[in-house]
């Protein structure tokens, strides 16, 4: 993947290429940011650059290997799940899903964790980087570089590492093999071991600039300027959010309906409807439940901002804004922080495998109390 395929982020691109030109490539980089900012795309482009791909003059055989993500010196580690009916003694690693991974990468370098889970039919399982990954990676790194240059390892979402694998990565970072570059791509660096964070060079990737996002929407999605401008504004520098906004019937629309239903139930103080709502949400997988709660948090913040009647600080779709005209007054300085704290606690509990029916019914009850009192 070439740097020209990365949307925006010109300052980061220049910094990375300068590292190579000045022969000061660190043994480990950590790209930190939101998935839609292009952190994975940047890591892929940098890995490709290290392996010899340039905008012009790349040898044909190198171009072919990199374009299909089949270069022998390019390795991937990413969260996976245990497929149904897999023998208990079978050790699961990224290599078991490499075909799905490279297929997805050839389609796009911009995809969400949720899209990856759908691609591997994760169901209700919570994907992780299993402990067995450590031995496989150590073996790969014990081999000499196939092409005589760098060996690059992209670890996508290392915050989902099993503790055993995390400790093995720590040892590799402490004593890195020669001509080996680790590229960690994380959306939650605070969840990594401090000892790992201290051994990598961190690159904080900001959201894509509005003009770059607009340009990409026009060139890649064939949008007119006005629509691209409005979509880019709602997306707030996030390519994935921009695409989600365009796709009718997407997850955002589904989450909006669930949010509206919950708030109307809370307003009516209807316990039977709360129970029915809870049963429906409980059927969603845990990962989707946490995404739903993240959407709830965003809507609470947006509705609070809506009260200030300043369009420059509100980022809602037309449908969301229409609902907020009547609902926003219920989110105010007396309950906004408590609502956000409740959402955060519920998300943490769901991530720790708490009973979803109990968690979401309690969430509904507390939300009702907060809205009615205010």
C-alpha positions in Angstrom: 0.0 0.0 0.0 1.4 3.4 -1.0 1.3 6.6 1.1 -0.7 8.2 -1.6 -3.6 5.8 -0.8 -3.7 7.0 2.8 -6.4 9.7 3.2 -4.9 12.9 4.5 -2.3 12.7 7.3 0.4 14.4 5.3 2.4 15.4 8.3 2.6 11.8 9.6 3.5 10.5 6.1 6.4 13.0 5.8 7.7 12.1 9.2 7.7 8.4 8.4 9.4 8.8 5.1 12.0 11.1 6.7 12.8 8.4 9.2 13.8 6.1 6.3 15.7 8.7 4.3 17.7 9.7 7.4 18.3 6.0 8.3 16.8 6.3 11.8 13.9 3.9 11.7 13.1 2.8 15.3 12.7 -0.9 16.1 9.1 -0.2 17.3 6.4 2.3 16.4 3.0 2.6 17.9 0.3 4.3 15.9 -2.4 5.7 18.2 -5.8 7.0 17.2 -9.3 6.2 16.1 -9.7 3.5 13.5 -11.3 5.9 11.0 -8.3 8.2 11.2 -6.3 5.7 9.2 -3.9 4.3 11.7 -3.9 0.9 10.0 -3.5 2.4 6.6 -0.5 4.4 7.8 1.1 1.3 9.3 0.5 -0.7 6.1 1.9 2.2 3.9 5.0 2.5 6.1 5.6 -1.3 6.1 5.3 -1.3 2.3 7.7 1.6 2.1 10.3 -0.2 4.3 9.9 -3.3 2.1 10.7 -1.3 -1.1 7.4 0.0 -2.4 7.6 3.6 -3.7 5.2 5.8 -5.7 7.4 5.1 -8.8 10.1 2.7 -9.7 9.1 -0.3 -7.5 10.3 -3.6 -8.9 7.4 -5.6 -10.4 7.9 -8.6 -8.1 8.0 -6.4 -5.0 4.9 -4.5 -6.2 3.0 -7.8 -6.7 3.9 -9.2 -3.3 3.0 -6.1 -1.4 -0.3 -5.4 -3.3 -1.6 -8.8 -2.2 0.0 -8.6 1.3 2.0 -11.7 0.5 5.5 -10.3 1.0 7.5 -13.0 3.0 9.0 -10.3 5.3 5.6 -8.8 6.2 3.9 -10.4 9.1 0.6 -9.8 10.8 -0.8 -10.3 14.3 -4.5 -9.5 15.0 -7.4 -10.5 17.2 -9.2 -13.7 16.3 -11.7 -16.1 17.8 -11.9 -19.9 18.3 -14.0 -21.3 15.4 -16.9 -23.6 16.4 -16.1 -27.3 16.9 -12.4 -26.6 17.0 -10.6 -29.2 19.1 -9.7 -27.9 22.6 -6.0 -28.7 22.1 -5.9 -26.6 18.8 -3.8 -23.4 19.3 -5.4 -20.6 17.5 -3.3 -17.9 15.9 -3.6 -15.1 13.3 -2.3 -17.5 10.6 -5.6 -19.5 10.9 -7.4 -16.4 9.6 -4.8 -15.0 7.2 -6.8 -15.6 4.1 -9.7 -13.6 5.5 -7.3 -10.9 6.7 -5.5 -10.4 3.4 -8.7 -10.5 1.4 -10.1 -7.7 3.5 -6.9 -5.7 3.2 -7.0 -5.9 -0.6 -10.6 -4.5 -0.4 -9.8 -1.7 1.9 -7.3 -0.6 4.6 -10.1 1.3 6.4 -12.4 -1.1 8.3 -13.6 -1.3 11.8 -13.1 -4.0 14.4 -16.8 -4.9 14.0 -16.3 -5.5 10.2 -13.5 -7.8 11.0 -15.6 -9.7 13.5 -18.3 -10.1 10.8 -15.7 -11.3 8.3 -14.5 -14.1 10.6 -18.1 -15.0 11.8 -17.2 -14.2 15.4 -20.8 -14.3 16.7 -20.9 -13.5 20.4 -17.3 -14.3 20.9 -14.9 -11.6 22.1 -11.8 -11.7 19.8 -8.3 -11.6 21.2 -4.7 -12.2 20.3 -4.2 -15.6 21.9 -1.2 -16.7 23.9 -0.1 -19.2 21.2 0.7 -16.3 18.9 4.0 -15.7 20.8 5.6 -18.9 19.7 4.6 -18.5 16.1 5.9 -15.0 15.9 9.2 -15.9 17.6 9.7 -18.6 15.0 9.0 -16.2 12.1 11.5 -13.7 13.5 14.2 -16.4 13.9 14.3 -16.7 10.1 16.5 -14.5 8.0 14.9 -11.8 5.9 13.8 -13.3 2.6 14.6 -10.2 0.6 17.6 -9.0 2.6 16.0 -5.9 4.1 13.6 -5.2 7.0 11.3 -7.7 8.5 8.1 -5.9 9.5 5.4 -7.0 12.0 2.1 -5.2 12.2 0.2 -5.9 15.4 -3.4 -4.6 15.0 -5.2 -3.8 18.2 -2.6 -4.9 20.7 -4.9 -3.8 23.5 -6.6 -7.2 22.9 -3.4 -9.2 23.6 -3.6 -12.1 26.0 -1.2 -11.4 28.9 1.1 -14.3 28.0 1.5 -12.9 24.5 2.0 -9.4 25.9 4.9 -10.6 28.0 6.5 -12.3 25.0 6.1 -9.1 22.9 7.7 -7.2 25.8 10.8 -9.5 25.6 11.0 -9.1 21.9 10.9 -5.3 22.2 13.6 -5.4 24.9 15.9 -7.4 22.7 14.6 -6.8 19.1 16.0 -9.0 16.3 18.2 -7.1 13.8 16.5 -5.3 10.9 13.1 -5.9 12.5 10.4 -3.3 12.9 7.3 -3.7 15.0 4.3 -1.6 14.1 1.6 -1.5 16.8 -1.7 -0.1 15.7 -3.9 0.7 18.7 -7.2 2.5 19.4 -6.6 2.2 23.2 -2.9 2.7 24.1 -3.8 3.2 27.8 -4.8 -0.5 28.0 -1.3 -1.7 27.1 1.4 -2.5 29.6 3.4 0.5 30.6 6.5 -1.5 30.0 5.4 -2.0 26.4 4.5 1.6 25.9 7.9 2.8 27.2 9.7 0.7 24.6 8.0 2.0 21.5 8.0 5.3 19.7 4.5 6.7 19.8 2.9 8.5 16.9 -0.5 10.1 17.7 -2.6 10.2 14.6 -5.2 13.0 14.6 -8.5 12.9 12.9 -8.4 13.5 9.1 -8.6 17.2 8.2 -12.0 18.2 6.8 -10.7 19.2 3.4 -8.9 15.9 3.0 -12.0 14.0 4.0 -14.1 15.9 1.5 -11.6 15.4 -1.3 -11.6 11.6 -0.6 -15.4 11.5 -0.5 -15.6 13.2 -3.9 -12.8 11.1 -5.5 -13.5 7.7 -4.0 -17.3 7.8 -3.5 -18.3 10.1 -6.4 -20.1 12.6 -4.2 -20.9 16.2 -5.1 -19.1 18.9 -3.2 -22.1 20.0 -1.0 -22.9 16.5 0.1 -19.2 15.7 0.7 -18.9 18.8 2.8 -21.9 17.9 5.0 -20.8 14.3 5.3 -17.3 15.3 6.3 -18.6 17.7 8.9 -20.8 15.0 10.6 -17.9 12.5 10.4 -15.6 14.8 12.2 -12.4 13.5 10.6 -13.4 9.8 10.7 -13.5 8.0 7.4 -15.4 5.1 8.8 -18.0 7.4 10.3 -18.3 9.1 7.0 -19.0 5.9 5.1 -21.4 4.8 7.8 -23.4 8.0 7.4 -23.7 7.3 3.7 -24.9 3.7 4.0 -28.7 3.6 4.6 -29.7 0.9 7.0 -26.3 0.9 8.7 -25.4 0.3 12.3 -25.7 3.9 13.2 -29.3 4.0 12.0 -30.0 0.8 14.0 -28.4 2.3 17.1 -30.4 5.5 16.7 -33.7 3.6 16.8 -32.6 1.7 19.9 -31.6 5.0 21.6 -34.9 6.7 20.7 -36.9 3.8 22.0 -35.0 3.7 25.3 -35.4 7.5 25.9 -39.1 7.4 25.1 -39.6 4.5 27.4 -37.7 6.3 30.1 -39.9 9.4 29.6 -43.0 7.2 30.0 -41.6 5.4 33.0 -42.9 2.1 31.5 -41.3 -1.0 33.2 -42.9 -3.5 30.9 -41.5 -1.7 27.9 -38.1 -1.5 29.7 -38.1 -5.3 30.0 -38.9 -5.8 26.4 -36.2 -3.3 25.4 -33.7 -5.1 27.6 -34.5 -8.5 26.1 -33.9 -7.1 22.7 -30.6 -5.5 23.4 -29.4 -8.5 25.4 -29.6 -10.6 22.1 -26.9 -8.5 20.5 -23.4 -9.8 20.9 -21.2 -8.2 23.6 -19.0 -6.4 21.1 -22.1 -4.9 19.5 -23.6 -4.0 22.9 -20.4 -2.0 23.7 -20.6 -0.2 20.4 -24.2 0.6 21.1 -23.2 2.1 24.5 -20.5 4.1 22.8 -23.2 5.5 20.4 -25.4 6.3 23.5 -22.5 8.3 25.0 -22.0 10.2 21.8 -25.7 11.0 21.6 -25.8 12.2 25.2 -22.9 14.6 24.6 -24.4 15.8 21.3 -27.8 16.5 22.9 -26.2 18.4 25.7 -24.4 20.5 23.1 -27.6 20.9 21.2 -29.0 23.0 24.0 -26.4 25.8 23.3 -28.0 26.4 19.8 -24.6 26.5 18.1 -24.5 24.5 14.9 -20.7 24.7 14.9 -20.5 22.3 18.0 -23.2 19.9 17.1 -22.5 16.9 14.8 -25.8 15.1 14.2 -27.4 13.6 11.1 -30.7 15.1 10.0 -32.7 12.3 11.6 -30.8 12.6 14.9 -31.2 16.4 14.9 -34.9 16.2 14.4 -35.2 14.0 17.5 -32.9 16.2 19.5 -35.1 19.3 18.9 -37.6 17.9 21.5 -35.3 15.6 23.5 -32.2 17.7 24.1 -33.7 19.7 27.0 -33.8 16.5 29.1 -30.0 16.3 28.9 -28.6 19.1 31.0 -25.8 20.1 33.4 -27.6 18.3 36.3 -27.5 14.8 34.7 -25.1 14.8 31.7 -22.1 13.6 33.7 -24.0 11.0 35.6 -25.5 9.6 32.4 -22.1 9.4 30.8 -20.7 7.7 33.9 -23.6 5.2 33.9 -22.9 4.4 30.2 -19.2 3.9 31.0 -19.9 1.6 33.9 -22.3 -0.5 31.9 -19.8 -0.8 29.0 -17.1 -2.0 31.4 -19.4 -4.5 33.0 -20.4 -5.9 29.6 -16.7 -6.2 28.7 -16.2 -8.2 31.8 -18.9 -10.7 30.9 -21.6 -9.5 33.3 -25.1 -10.6 32.6 -26.4 -8.3 29.8 -30.1 -8.5 30.9 -29.3 -7.4 34.4 -26.9 -4.7 33.2 -29.2 -3.2 30.6 -32.3 -3.3 32.8 -30.4 -1.5 35.5 -29.2 0.9 32.9 -32.8 1.6 31.8 -34.0 2.1 35.4 -31.2 4.5 36.3 -31.7 6.4 33.0 -35.4 6.8 33.8 -34.6 8.2 37.3 -32.1 10.7 35.9 -34.4 12.0 33.1 -37.5 12.2 35.3 -35.8 14.0 38.1 -34.4 16.6 35.8 
